[in-house]
Amino acid sequence: MALSKTVVVDSIDVIENGSLQVRTRTDVIEDGVRLSHSFHRHVLAPGESTSGQDARVIAIANATWTDAVIAAYAAAVAAREA
């Protein structure tokens, strides 16, 4: 009887404002059979550090977070705070 736990990024969504919504799934596995799983979501804003993120999250951030997207996000945040 061998128990193991795996954590994988199973969903990466690009939101309209350029934010990335990342979902990770944690599986508890016994002898090759998944006993349970749980999900966790976190959001990365355009321009935010991607340090420590999954390689696919970094690749999508690099592809979508252009200077224009980052500037538009920053302007929207500033307008909300004003």
Secondary structure, DSSP 8 states (H G I E B T S, - for coil): --EEEEEEEEEEEE-TTS-EEEEEEEEEEETTEEEEEEEEEEEE-TT---TT--HHHHHHHHHH--HHHHHHHHHHHHHHH-
